[in-house]
């Protein structure tokens, strides 16, 4: 059984927790100018809302201005934000990763421009077990987008994070 989202990242991202009510999450006071739309033919999610945030909103200690929230039925399955950085060597990027390490109750893997926080099961899973696990396992991906001078932070279940992580990579 995967770790619960509340045990993985207490407090969620921007006060939004995975598995939380989609309708209630859309009423979060830190989200402004929501632009929501349906998503067709995407098995792990069926809607997305883009939003702006107040200048006081932070992820990993860094200020954010906007992001998006992804849902399936009436549940939140992913929250994504972007953090502006000066360049790939900006100390803000390392600071964000260290801050998230302190908040997240999980191990992390660092591969190239990506840092993935995830707790995988100790035993080998069959393909069917892994598919079910990916719909329930909370992960956090910090992805350096050097061309855009941005640090993407995606907090969600493994399957939608994989989908959006591939879309946002350089």
Buried (B, 14 or more C-beta within 10 A) or exposed (E): EBBEBBEBBEEBBBBBBBBBBBEEBBEBEBBEEBEBEEEEEBEBBBBBBBBBBEEEBBBBBBBBBBBBBBBBEEBBBBBBBBBBBEEEEBEBBEEBBEBBBEBBEBEBEEEEBBBBBBBBEEEEEEEEEBEBBBBBBBBBBBBBBBEEBBBBBBBBBBBBBBBBBEEBBE
